Amino acid sequence: MPHQTPASLGLRAGRGGGLEAGLAGCTGRLDGQAVRRAPVECGDLPFLIKRDGTWLYRGSPINRKELVCLFASVLRREEDGSWWLQTPAERGRIEVEDAPFVAVELDWCGEGHDQVLSFRTNVDQIIAAGPEHPIRIAHDILTCEPTPYLLVRPGAGHWGVEARINRATYYELVALAEPGIVNGRRVLGVWSQGRFFTLGDMPSNET
């Protein structure tokens, strides 16, 4: 299936403008200027979101944060786990190496059950962990190294749109951890908006 240009998502590039010049056109679409109908399928688009949160277009980084934030706002995840950029008029499939966003900063207030953990993502979205935005820990099959994720928003099915919590922010999270018992296991975890999120098992004191 041939690659499409950003113009196929409503980014009407001006003379010599390329990707950045079409920003106003896409904004107009997002503001409800597009015809109300089912989005046209554009196939595969030449976008890749790297594990570190960098957006690539045809292999080149998109350096304008304003443009990255705009694309991020129309990112969708389908029931099969695939990733799409979708405006009211058009949609196209893209590639994502891991999670599309990265949680790069942590702030917190309160303590215990009343504690609230707020994360800032690489697109400057502030998300408070809680029932609607849970934290989960995945482990590498070979190394068992933990990788933490925060749910940003639901997807169309089981798969959600997540932010990977970067290493420095994860260490801050671990520093706030306290012991608890989940399903009979002694664990370390953190509270946020009345929910306890497990970070891992309690270290053994056995020598």
C-alpha positions as CSV (number, residue, x, y, z in Angstrom):
1,M,0.0,0.0,0.0
2,P,1.6,3.3,-1.0
3,H,2.6,5.9,1.6
4,Q,0.6,9.0,1.9
5,T,1.7,12.6,2.5
6,P,0.6,14.7,5.5
7,A,-1.7,16.4,3.0
8,S,-3.9,13.3,3.1
9,L,-4.6,14.1,6.8
10,G,-5.7,17.6,6.0
11,L,-2.2,19.1,6.1
12,R,-2.3,21.3,2.9
13,A,1.3,22.3,2.5
14,G,2.0,25.6,1.0
15,R,4.6,26.5,-1.6
16,G,7.8,24.7,-0.5
17,G,6.4,24.3,3.0
18,G,6.2,20.6,3.4
19,L,5.1,19.2,6.7
20,E,5.2,22.3,8.9
21,A,3.4,24.5,6.4
22,G,0.2,22.4,6.5
23,L,-0.3,23.0,10.3
24,A,-3.1,25.5,9.8
25,G,-5.0,23.3,7.4
26,C,-5.0,20.4,9.9
27,T,-6.1,22.7,12.7
28,G,-9.0,23.8,10.6
29,R,-10.1,20.2,10.2
30,L,-9.8,19.6,13.9
31,D,-12.0,22.7,14.6
32,G,-14.9,21.0,12.8
33,Q,-14.4,22.5,9.3
34,A,-14.4,19.1,7.7
35,V,-17.5,17.5,6.1
36,R,-19.3,15.2,8.5
37,R,-18.8,11.7,7.1
38,A,-16.9,8.6,7.8
39,P,-13.2,9.2,7.6
40,V,-11.5,8.2,4.3
41,E,-9.0,5.4,4.7
42,C,-5.5,6.6,3.6
43,G,-3.6,3.4,4.3
44,D,-0.1,3.5,5.8
45,L,1.4,6.8,6.6
46,P,5.2,7.3,6.8
47,F,5.2,8.1,10.5
48,L,7.1,6.3,13.3
49,I,7.0,7.1,17.0
50,K,10.2,5.9,18.6
51,R,10.5,4.4,22.0
52,D,11.9,7.7,23.4
53,G,8.8,9.6,22.2
54,T,10.5,11.1,19.0
55,W,8.1,11.4,16.0
56,L,9.7,10.6,12.7
57,Y,8.2,11.5,9.3
58,R,9.9,9.6,6.4
59,G,12.8,8.8,8.8
60,S,13.4,12.5,9.8
61,P,12.5,13.8,13.3
62,I,9.6,16.3,13.6
63,N,11.3,19.0,15.6
64,R,8.3,21.4,16.1
65,K,6.7,20.5,19.4
66,E,3.5,22.3,18.3
67,L,3.2,19.9,15.4
68,V,3.9,16.8,17.4
69,C,1.2,17.9,20.0
70,L,-1.2,18.3,17.1
71,F,-0.6,14.9,15.7
72,A,-0.7,13.4,19.2
73,S,-4.2,14.8,19.7
74,V,-5.6,12.8,16.7
75,L,-3.8,9.6,17.6
76,R,-6.1,6.6,18.0
77,R,-5.7,2.9,18.9
78,E,-7.9,0.3,17.3
79,E,-9.2,-3.0,18.8
80,D,-6.4,-5.0,17.2
81,G,-3.8,-2.7,18.8
82,S,-2.9,-0.8,15.6
83,W,-2.2,2.9,15.7
84,W,-3.9,5.5,13.5
85,L,-3.9,9.3,13.0
86,Q,-7.5,10.2,12.5
87,T,-9.2,13.6,11.7
88,P,-12.9,14.0,11.0
89,A,-12.2,13.5,7.3
90,E,-9.3,11.1,7.0
91,R,-7.3,8.4,8.8
92,G,-4.1,6.5,8.2
93,R,-2.1,3.9,10.0
94,I,1.3,4.6,11.6
95,E,4.0,2.7,13.5
96,V,4.7,2.9,17.2
97,E,7.8,1.2,18.7
98,D,6.5,1.0,22.2
99,A,4.1,3.5,23.9
100,P,3.5,6.7,21.9
101,F,4.1,9.0,24.9
102,V,6.6,9.3,27.7
103,A,5.9,10.5,31.2
104,V,8.9,12.7,31.9
105,E,8.0,14.4,35.2
106,L,6.2,13.6,38.5
107,D,4.5,15.8,41.0
108,W,2.6,14.7,44.0
109,C,0.5,16.1,46.9
110,G,-1.1,14.5,50.0
111,E,-0.1,11.2,51.5
112,G,-1.5,7.7,51.9
113,H,-4.9,7.1,50.4
114,D,-5.3,10.8,49.8
115,Q,-2.1,11.1,47.7
116,V,-2.4,12.3,44.1
117,L,0.4,11.5,41.6
118,S,0.5,13.8,38.6
119,F,2.6,13.1,35.6
120,R,3.6,15.4,32.7
121,T,4.1,13.8,29.4
122,N,6.5,14.7,26.6
123,V,3.6,16.6,24.9
124,D,2.9,18.5,28.1
125,Q,-0.3,16.7,29.0
126,I,-0.8,16.5,32.8
127,I,-2.4,13.2,33.9
128,A,-3.2,12.2,37.5
129,A,-2.9,8.5,38.1
130,G,-6.1,6.9,39.5
131,P,-9.0,4.7,38.5
132,E,-9.3,6.2,35.0
133,H,-5.5,6.4,34.5
134,P,-3.9,3.3,36.1
135,I,-0.2,2.6,36.4
136,R,0.9,-0.9,35.3
137,I,4.3,-2.6,35.3
138,A,5.5,-4.8,32.5
139,H,8.5,-7.1,32.8
140,D,11.0,-8.1,30.1
141,I,10.6,-11.8,29.3
142,L,14.4,-12.4,29.3
143,T,15.8,-9.9,31.9
144,C,12.7,-9.4,34.1
145,E,13.5,-5.7,34.1
146,P,10.4,-3.6,35.0
147,T,8.9,-1.1,32.6
148,P,6.2,1.2,34.0
149,Y,3.3,2.6,32.0
150,L,0.5,5.1,32.6
151,L,-2.8,4.9,30.8
152,V,-3.4,8.2,29.0
153,R,-6.8,7.4,27.4
154,P,-8.7,4.3,26.4
155,G,-8.4,2.7,22.9
156,A,-11.2,1.3,20.8
157,G,-10.8,-2.1,22.5
158,H,-8.7,-3.8,25.1
159,W,-5.5,-1.9,24.1
160,G,-5.2,1.6,25.6
161,V,-3.1,4.6,24.7
162,E,-0.2,4.7,27.2
163,A,2.8,6.7,28.3
164,R,5.9,4.9,29.3
165,I,7.2,6.3,32.6
166,N,10.9,7.1,32.0
167,R,13.6,5.8,34.3
168,A,14.2,9.0,36.3
169,T,10.5,9.5,36.9
170,Y,10.2,5.8,37.9
171,Y,12.9,6.2,40.5
172,E,10.9,9.1,42.0
173,L,7.9,6.8,42.0
174,V,9.8,4.1,43.8
175,A,11.0,6.6,46.4
176,L,7.3,7.2,47.3
177,A,6.4,3.5,47.5
178,E,5.1,1.9,50.7
179,P,4.4,-1.8,51.6
180,G,1.1,-3.4,51.0
181,I,-0.5,-6.8,50.5
182,V,-2.2,-7.6,47.1
183,N,-3.7,-11.1,46.5
184,G,-1.7,-12.4,49.5
185,R,1.6,-11.1,48.2
186,R,3.7,-8.5,50.1
187,V,4.4,-5.8,47.6
188,L,5.6,-2.2,47.3
189,G,3.3,0.2,45.7
190,V,2.0,3.8,45.5
191,W,-1.4,5.4,46.2
192,S,-3.0,7.9,43.9
193,Q,-6.6,9.1,44.0
194,G,-7.6,6.2,46.4
195,R,-6.0,3.4,44.2
196,F,-3.0,1.4,45.2
197,F,-0.7,0.5,42.3
198,T,1.8,-2.3,42.7
199,L,5.4,-1.6,41.6
200,G,6.8,-5.0,42.6
201,D,7.3,-7.6,45.3
202,M,8.8,-6.6,48.6
203,P,12.5,-7.4,48.8
204,S,13.2,-10.6,50.7
205,N,15.1,-10.2,54.0
206,E,16.5,-13.7,53.7
207,T,20.2,-14.0,53.5
